[in-house]
């Protein structure tokens, strides 16, 4: 069975870089992918959060 991917929102220290949403297996993988996509060091990432859907029930 394949590993599940979770949606993460990555926030950066630089206010000029908007947050990016990444599907990854864990927070470390999400950080690495976001740093590569934005071409910044991993230290430039301020926060990694799991995106939780708001269900209207």
Secondary structure, DSSP 8 states (H G I E B T S, - for coil): -----EEEEEEESSTTS--EEEEESSHHHHHHHHHHHHT--GGGEEEEEE-------
